[in-house]
Amino acid sequence: MDTKMWTMPEQPAVTDEAIEEAARLLQSGEVVAFPTETVYGLGADATKEAAVQRIFDAKGRPSDNPLIVHVADRAQVKGLVSEIPPVAERLMDAFWPGPLTLIMKSNGTAADNVTAGLSSIGIRMPDHPVAASLIKASRLPLAAPSANRSGRPSPTLAGHVRQDLDGRIAGIIDGGATGVGVESTVVDCTTEVPIILRPGGITKEDLERILSEVIVDPALANETEKPKSPGMKYTHYAPEAPLWLVDGEDDFFLSCLEKEKGKGLRVGVIASRELAQKLDHSRVIACGSRTDVKQIAVHLYQALREFKEADVDVILCETFPETGVGAAVMNRLTKASTKKLSQN
């Protein structure tokens, strides 16, 4: 399959030729990758099982993992759910469009392979001009997981999508770098108390400013439970080389680095700018300041893709506080890692 590539202006319109062409492909049941404010998504008509199956085929993704549906307005939401709970309305008012996915009761309109057989459905309204224009032009709700091969780090650039999916999908819309860098927060609104199923760009602290109570799902790390949200099952976000998390002071990180180098291993490092400045080491990627974890999130997936198996034997990665967006960063790093070195 030839994969068409379009490059978009900063402010695309529904009538832009590239948007119209991509929309026609979606309407014909094809799969198109497009940017959102979180990561690039791999979109298909959420109401057609055959179209959605092309997502799974392209990604090599297990079909028991549900997909998030992207919409352009609340009318599309009403067409997909049996009801919109009051708590969901409040969260839409506060955070839509934006990096927040809401789980509600499905009315059966979405294809069965979107919901993975669950009675609920995850929906969000992306805050990106390309995504918004494409959904409006297609007049379809779009099922759209991250546009990468399953298990690989999520793409934050169109080039990442091409690396993973060139020749496997109909098209890629290049809208530049994404903003948030990690996937949307997922909140279950079908329960009495809303539950965070996946941490993301909207933090627990953000949600607590709107809701009287919200809890974090204790089953987030439970790999045996059938997932209600993307990111709750299987290995995700893995770089080519093994990733080890190093939890401790900077001196501990340096000692771990020297120990592995002493074994003759080629070691890559992902770290904050503060730690990177202390390292006399050539294979270091600084993701940003540890005082601004949002910047770490923006550059995380790029860093995970940077190191190739041919260049390093292992990657050591600094850990970060699990507050604010740090919860999402550490959730992704934990799923990407194969080992943890702890000082205590």
N, C-alpha and C positions, 0 to 999 in steps of 0.2 A: 504494500500500500504506500502510495506517495503521501507524505504528510505536508499539507500546505502551511506556510508560515506567513502571518500578517504582523506588521509592526504598526502600532497604534499611536496617534497623537495623544497629548496629555489629557485632552478633554474630548473624548469620542462622542459621537451622536448616534442615535438609533439608526439614522439614515446613512451612516458611513458605509462605504461599499464593503469593507472587510467585515463589519458587524453583520450586514445583511447576508453576505455569503456564508459566514459561519452559522448564522441563524437558520439558513436554508438547510445546511448540513445536519443540524440538530433536528430539524423538523422531518428530515428524511430518515432519521434513526441512527445517524452517525455520532461519533464521540469527538468533542473538541475541548482542548485545554485552554483555560483563560485565567487571568490574574484576579485575585481578590486581595483584600487588605491583609489577609493572614498569610496564605501560601497560594500557589497556583492550584486550581481545581480542574478535575477531569469530568466534564459535563456531558450528560445525556438526558433525554426525555424521561422524567421520573415516572411517567404513567405507562411506559411501554417496556415490557419485560425484556424483549429482544434487544432494545437499545441499551438498557441497563446492563445486560449480560456482556455487551461489548466493553464496558468499563472493567468488569471482572477479568475478561479475557486479556485486555491490554495490560492491566496491572499484575496479573497473576495473583489476584487477591481471593482469599477464601470467601465463599458466598454466604457464610453464616455471620458475617460482620456487617451490620447495618450501615447504610449510607445517609449522609445529610442531604436534605433537599434545599436548594437555594431559590428564593423567590424575590420578586421585585416589589410586591405590595401585599397588603393584608387580604385583599380579595383572593389571591392565590393561596394564602394560608387557610382561609375559610373553605376553599375547595378541597383541602387535603385532610382536615381534622373534623372530628365529630362535635367538638366544642373547643372554645378558647377559654381556659380557666382565667379567673380574675388576676391571679398572680402572673400569668403569662402576659396579660394585657399590660400590667404595670412594668414588667421587664421590657416589653416591646417599646413602650413609651419612653423608657429611660435609655435604652441601649441600641435600638434599631434605627437605621442600619448600623451594623457593627459586628464585632467578633463574638457573638453570643448565639448559641444554638439552643432552642427550646424543645424539649420532648413533650409531646401532647398525644392524645388518643387519635389514632388514624381512623379515617372513615372508609378506608379501602380503595380510595382513588389511586393512590400510588401503587406501583407494581410490587408484587410480593417480594421480589428480590431486592427492593429498596429497604424494606423493613426487616428482612431476614426472618420473616414469620412472626415477628412481634406484633402486638396490638397497638403499639405506639409508633410515632414517627418523629424524627428530629428535623427541625426547620430553622433556617436562618436567612436574614436579609443582608447580603454583603454590602460593605461600605466602600465600593470601588467603582469608578465610572465605567470601566470596561465591562465588569460583571453586570452592573445594573443595566447598561445599554443592551448587552447580549440577551439577558433574560427578557427584557421588554420586547426586543425585536423578534425573538423566537416565539413569544407568547406561550412559553412552557415553563412549568416548574422544573428545575434542573437538579437531578441527583449528581453530586459532585464531590467525591473524595479527593484527597491530594493527588496531583498529577505525577506520580512516581511509580516505579515498579515496587510491588509490595515488599516491605522490609527495608527499603532504601530511605535515606533522609528525605523529608518533604522538600519540594522545589520552591525556591524563593526567586528564581530567575527563569525566564523562558529557556535559556540554555540548559538548565538542569532538566527541564521537561524533555528537551530534544535528546539529551544524553540517554535518558531512560526509555523514551517512547517513540522515537523517530521510526517511521515505518509501521507503527502499530496502531496509530490513530489518524483521523481524517485531517485534523488541523491544530495549530497552536497559535494563539493570539499573544503577541509579545507586548505587554503593557509596562515593561520595566520591572524594577525590583519591587517586591511587596513591602508592606510597612511594618506590621506587627511581628512577623517572623515565625510565630508558632500558631497552631491551629486554634479555632474558636473554643471558648469555654462552653461546656455542655451542661445544661441544667434540666433536671427532670421535674416537670410541672404537673405530673400525674399523681403525685403523692401529697399527703396532707402538709408535710413540710418539704419545700423544694430541696433537691439534692444535687450537688455538683458531682456529675459523673466523670468529667474531664476538666482539669484546670486549663486555662488559656488566657487570651488577651484581656478578658474582663475578669478581674480578680475577686476573690471571696470578699475582700474589703469593699470593693465597688458594689457588690450585690447586697451586702449588709447595710449599705446606706439607703437602699430601696425597700428591702424586705425586713420584716420583723424577726425572721429566723431563716437561716439556710445552713445546711450541714454538708460536709464532704463525705461522699460515699466511702465507707470503710472497705468496700470490696474493690477499690480502684486497682489494687495490685493482685487481685484474685484471678489467675489465668485459667481456672477451671470453670468459672461461671459463664453462662451464655451472655454475650455482651448486649447491653441496651444502648451502647454508644460506641462510635468508632474510637479506636485506641485502647479498648479494654481487653483485647485478646491478641495473642501472638507477639512475636518480636517485631519491634518497629524502629525506624529511624537509624538503623545500624550503618556505620561506615564500613569501608572495605576491610580495614584492619581491626583487630580486637580493641575495644575501648574499655579502659580501666578508670574508674572514678577514684580520686585521691581526696580523702576527707581528713583535713587536718590543717595545721598551721603551715606557713610558707616553708619553714625549715624542714618540715616533714615531707612536703612535696619534693623539695630539692634532694633529700636523701633517697626518696623512692626513685627519682629520675636517675641519680648516680648509680644506684644499685642495679637498675635494669640496663643501663649503658655498660656497666661493668661486666654484665653477662654477654656482651657483644651484640645486644639487640639494637636495632635502629628504632629510636623512640621519637614519636611525634607528640607534641604538647598542644593542648587547647587550654587557654588560661585567660584570666583577666589581664588588663594592661599592667596593673600593679605587680602581679606575679611575674609576668613575662619580662619585665624590666630587670628582675633579679636573676634571670636565667642566662647562663653562658652556654647557649644551645642554639643550633641553627634551625631546627625543625619546630618552630613555635608559631602558633596562630593566636594573636590577641583578639578577643571578641568584643572588647570594650571595658569600661571601668566597672569594678565590683560595686561601686557606689550607685550605679545606674543599671540595674539588671534588665531593664527594658532594652538597652542596647545589646546586652548579651543575647537576649531572645532574638533580636533582629538578625544577628550574624551567626547564630548557632548552627543552622542547617548548612550554610555555606561552609563553615569550618568542618563539619562532619564529612562533607563531600570532598574537601580539599586534599586530605591525605589518601593516597592510593596504596593498595597492598604491595605494589612493586617498590614503593619508596620507604615504607616503615613496616616494622614487625608488630608494633603495639602503639596505641595512643593513650597517653595519660591526660586526664582531664580534671581540672579543678572543680570542686563542688561549690554551690552557692546557697545562701539562706532561702528557705522555702516560705518566704513571705511575698505577697504581691505576685507579680509575674514570675518571681523565682520559683513558685510552686509549679508552674507550667514548665519552666526550664528544667527543673530537676525531675519532673515526671518523664519528660522526653529523654533526658540523659540516662535515667535509670533503665528505661526500656531499651536504650541503645547499647548499654554496657554489658560486659560479660563478667566483670569482677570489680570488687570494691576494696580499696586499701584504706584502712582506718587507723588514725593515730591512737585512738582510745579503745 
